[in-house]
């Protein structure tokens, strides 16, 4: 079984790539050292002309780490690089979706790195620079990109984020998840997805970021919002990204309640019900994924088990247990 490679070793490997590209690390900028799913490292860098860039250096999989069920880690790099190449080919001016411009992409398969434009973020806390309307605006622009543009691309292993795909992933988690939730909740989960499919299967699929959180958005000094990190890009449930944003946000309760109200807007009747089912389906998957990871890493000592069970139960139940009145 291979052991995790220390972050400093990964940094040294990334610096070697920088030297090959005629760049050097920018010591004045510090970012979080490793991505949330331990698949890449971000290295701000600078060229001889003084122009700044960002190198994203991808990791090979480590057998001793736990990744989401069914994941092929090398596809993270393939997806991200393919999406940036796609945008550069069809939307070089960034009218479809504001993202950092692509400078260079490793030609290997899977790609080992991608070099991006450096975007200087606005000063001050994110709560002051990144607002609700900007987040929802980015979400709408993502959903507006036609999914037909991606179909048939051999270099693009798109994720699928729909109810059937959620259930397929959950079934791969069976043994560890059953240890935590028990047979009764497992049956409830299966019944829930059967009903969720009935409400959502007729909706058209949209582009889905897959990890649409505040950590993957930024504003520049002029207040223009950008979205980054496309390792989980795919197609499927139009409410997936909103569910991810809402649950992962660490802002206060009133702000999060306002976010939900703003998202639903004037949706009424079956349109509102379908949106609720779409959000709930994503959250059931997220809760089960968290419970699996907690069990595999900490067994019955996971301090987040009760909270994630509560999220699972609320998502299955819906109504006032989940959505604000």
C-alpha positions in Angstrom: 0.0 0.0 0.0 1.5 3.4 -1.0 1.8 6.0 1.7 0.7 9.6 1.3 3.4 11.9 -0.1 4.1 14.8 2.3 3.0 18.2 1.1 6.5 19.6 1.0 7.5 16.8 -1.4 4.6 17.7 -3.6 5.7 21.4 -3.5 9.2 20.4 -4.6 7.8 18.5 -7.5 5.7 21.4 -8.5 8.7 23.7 -8.3 10.5 21.5 -10.7 7.7 22.0 -13.2 7.9 25.7 -12.7 11.7 25.7 -13.4 11.0 23.8 -16.6 8.5 26.4 -17.6 10.8 29.3 -16.8 8.8 30.4 -13.8 9.4 30.6 -10.1 7.2 30.4 -7.0 5.8 33.7 -5.7 6.7 33.7 -2.0 4.4 36.8 -1.4 1.2 34.8 -2.0 0.1 31.9 0.2 -2.9 29.7 -0.6 -4.2 26.6 1.2 -1.6 23.9 0.5 -3.7 21.1 -0.8 -7.1 20.8 -2.4 -10.1 19.6 -0.3 -10.0 16.2 -1.9 -6.2 15.7 -1.8 -5.9 15.7 -5.6 -3.9 18.8 -6.3 -1.8 21.7 -5.0 -1.9 25.3 -6.0 1.3 27.3 -6.4 1.3 31.0 -7.2 4.2 31.8 -9.5 5.8 34.6 -11.5 7.7 34.9 -14.8 10.8 37.0 -15.6 8.6 39.8 -16.9 6.8 40.0 -13.6 3.6 38.6 -14.8 1.8 36.4 -12.3 0.3 32.9 -12.8 -1.1 30.0 -10.9 0.2 26.5 -11.3 -2.2 23.7 -10.4 -0.2 20.5 -9.9 -2.2 17.3 -9.8 -1.4 14.3 -7.5 -1.5 10.6 -8.5 -3.8 8.5 -6.2 -2.5 7.2 -2.9 -3.8 3.7 -1.9 -3.8 4.7 1.8 -6.3 7.5 1.3 -10.1 7.3 1.2 -11.7 8.9 -1.8 -15.4 9.2 -2.7 -16.8 5.9 -3.8 -16.4 5.1 -7.5 -13.9 7.9 -8.0 -11.0 7.6 -10.5 -8.7 10.2 -9.1 -6.8 10.7 -12.4 -10.2 11.9 -13.9 -10.1 15.0 -11.7 -7.2 16.3 -13.8 -8.7 15.1 -17.1 -12.0 16.9 -16.3 -10.4 20.2 -15.2 -8.0 20.5 -18.1 -10.7 19.4 -20.6 -13.1 22.0 -19.3 -10.6 24.9 -19.4 -9.6 23.8 -23.0 -13.3 23.7 -23.9 -13.9 27.3 -22.6 -10.8 28.6 -24.4 -12.0 27.1 -27.6 -15.7 28.3 -27.5 -15.6 31.3 -25.1 -12.1 32.9 -25.0 -13.5 36.2 -23.8 -15.2 34.7 -20.8 -18.8 35.8 -21.8 -20.3 32.4 -21.0 -18.5 31.9 -17.7 -15.9 34.0 -15.9 -12.9 31.8 -15.1 -9.1 32.3 -15.1 -7.7 32.1 -18.6 -5.7 29.1 -19.6 -2.0 29.7 -20.3 -0.6 26.2 -20.7 -1.8 22.6 -20.2 0.4 19.5 -19.7 -0.1 17.4 -22.9 0.2 14.1 -21.0 -2.7 11.8 -20.1 -3.7 12.3 -17.4 -2.4 15.9 -17.3 0.0 16.5 -14.5 -0.5 20.3 -14.3 -2.2 23.3 -15.8 -1.0 26.9 -15.8 -3.7 29.6 -15.3 -4.0 33.3 -15.3 -3.5 34.8 -11.8 -6.5 36.7 -10.6 -5.8 39.1 -7.7 -8.6 38.8 -5.2 -10.3 41.7 -3.6 -9.0 42.7 -0.2 -11.0 42.1 2.9 -13.2 39.2 4.1 -15.2 37.2 1.5 -18.5 38.1 3.2 -17.9 41.7 2.1 -16.7 40.9 -1.4 -18.8 37.9 -2.5 -22.5 38.4 -2.2 -25.5 36.2 -2.7 -26.5 37.7 -6.0 -22.9 37.1 -7.4 -23.0 33.4 -6.3 -26.4 32.8 -7.7 -25.4 34.6 -10.9 -22.5 32.3 -11.4 -24.8 29.3 -10.8 -27.2 30.6 -13.5 -24.4 31.1 -16.0 -23.1 27.5 -15.3 -26.6 26.1 -15.9 -27.0 28.1 -19.1 -24.1 26.5 -20.9 -25.6 23.9 -23.4 -24.7 20.4 -22.3 -24.8 19.3 -26.0 -21.5 21.0 -26.4 -19.8 18.4 -24.2 -21.3 15.2 -25.5 -19.0 13.0 -27.6 -15.8 14.5 -26.4 -13.4 11.6 -25.8 -11.0 13.6 -23.6 -13.8 14.6 -21.2 -14.8 12.0 -18.6 -17.9 14.0 -17.4 -19.3 13.3 -14.0 -23.0 12.5 -13.7 -25.0 14.2 -10.9 -28.5 13.0 -11.2 -30.7 10.8 -9.0 -29.8 7.5 -10.6 -26.1 8.4 -10.3 -26.5 9.4 -6.7 -28.0 6.0 -6.0 -25.3 4.2 -7.9 -22.7 5.9 -5.8 -24.5 5.2 -2.6 -24.7 1.5 -3.4 -20.9 1.4 -3.7 -20.8 2.6 -0.1 -23.1 -0.2 1.2 -20.9 -1.9 3.7 -19.5 1.1 5.7 -22.7 3.1 5.4 -24.9 0.3 6.6 -22.8 0.0 9.7 -23.7 3.6 10.6 -27.3 4.1 9.4 -28.7 0.6 9.9 -31.2 -1.4 7.8 -34.2 0.9 8.5 -32.5 4.1 7.3 -31.1 2.2 4.3 -34.6 1.1 3.2 -35.8 4.7 3.7 -33.0 6.0 1.6 -33.9 3.6 -1.3 -37.6 4.5 -1.1 -36.6 8.2 -1.1 -34.6 7.9 -4.3 -37.4 6.0 -6.0 -39.7 8.9 -5.3 -37.1 11.5 -6.1 -36.6 9.9 -9.5 -40.3 10.2 -10.2 -40.2 14.0 -9.5 -37.0 14.8 -11.3 -36.5 12.4 -14.3 -38.4 14.6 -16.8 -36.2 17.7 -16.1 -33.5 18.5 -18.6 -30.0 18.0 -17.4 -27.7 21.0 -16.9 -24.0 21.6 -16.5 -23.0 20.9 -12.9 -19.9 22.2 -11.2 -19.9 19.4 -8.6 -18.1 21.4 -5.9 -19.9 24.7 -6.0 -18.8 26.3 -2.7 -17.6 29.7 -1.6 -14.1 28.4 -1.5 -14.3 27.9 -5.3 -15.4 31.4 -6.0 -13.5 34.7 -5.9 -13.9 38.4 -6.7 -11.3 40.6 -8.2 -10.5 44.1 -7.1 -13.2 45.5 -9.4 -15.8 43.2 -7.9 -16.1 40.8 -10.8 -16.9 37.2 -9.6 -15.1 34.1 -10.9 -15.6 30.4 -10.4 -12.7 27.9 -10.2 -11.9 24.2 -9.6 -13.6 22.1 -12.2 -12.3 18.7 -11.1 -15.9 17.4 -10.6 -17.5 19.1 -13.6 -20.4 17.1 -15.1 -24.0 17.1 -16.1 -27.2 16.3 -14.2 -29.4 17.7 -11.5 -29.8 21.4 -11.8 -30.2 21.8 -8.1 -27.0 20.0 -7.1 -24.7 23.0 -7.1 -27.2 25.1 -5.1 -27.5 22.3 -2.5 -23.7 22.1 -2.2 -23.4 25.9 -1.8 -26.2 26.1 0.8 -25.0 23.3 3.1 -21.3 24.1 2.9 -21.7 27.8 3.6 -20.5 28.9 7.0 -22.4 32.1 7.0 -25.1 32.9 9.6 -28.5 31.3 9.7 -30.4 34.3 8.5 -28.1 34.7 5.5 -28.6 31.0 4.6 -32.3 31.2 5.0 -32.3 34.2 2.7 -30.3 32.3 0.2 -32.9 29.5 0.0 -35.7 32.0 -0.3 -33.9 33.8 -3.1 -33.2 30.5 -4.9 -36.8 29.4 -4.9 -38.0 32.9 -5.8 -41.4 32.7 -7.5 -41.3 29.0 -8.1 -44.7 27.6 -7.2 -46.6 24.3 -7.6 -44.8 21.4 -9.2 -41.8 23.6 -10.2 -41.2 24.3 -6.5 -41.7 20.6 -5.6 -39.2 19.4 -8.2 -36.6 21.9 -7.0 -37.0 20.7 -3.4 -36.7 17.1 -4.5 -33.5 18.0 -6.5 -31.9 19.6 -3.5 -32.9 16.8 -1.1 -31.5 14.2 -3.5 -28.2 15.9 -3.5 -28.1 16.3 0.3 -29.0 12.7 1.0 -26.0 11.7 -1.2 -23.7 14.2 0.6 -24.8 13.1 4.1 -24.1 9.4 3.2 -20.8 10.2 1.7 -19.8 12.1 4.9 -20.9 9.2 7.0 -18.9 6.7 4.9 -15.8 8.8 5.2 -16.2 9.2 8.9 -16.7 5.5 9.5 -13.7 4.5 7.3 -11.4 7.0 9.0 -12.6 7.2 12.6 -15.1 4.3 13.0 -17.5 5.0 15.9 -15.3 7.9 17.1 -16.3 10.2 14.3 -17.5 13.4 16.1 -19.7 14.5 13.1 -21.8 11.3 12.9 -24.8 12.8 14.8 -24.8 15.9 12.7 -24.6 14.0 9.4 -27.3 11.6 10.5 -29.5 14.6 11.3 -28.8 16.0 7.8 -29.7 12.6 6.2 -33.0 12.4 8.2 -33.9 16.0 7.4 -33.2 15.6 3.7 -35.3 12.4 3.5 -38.2 14.0 5.4 -38.1 17.4 3.6 -40.6 20.0 4.5 -40.1 22.1 7.7 -37.4 19.6 8.8 -35.1 21.0 6.1 -36.5 24.1 4.3 -37.2 27.3 6.2 -40.9 28.3 6.5 
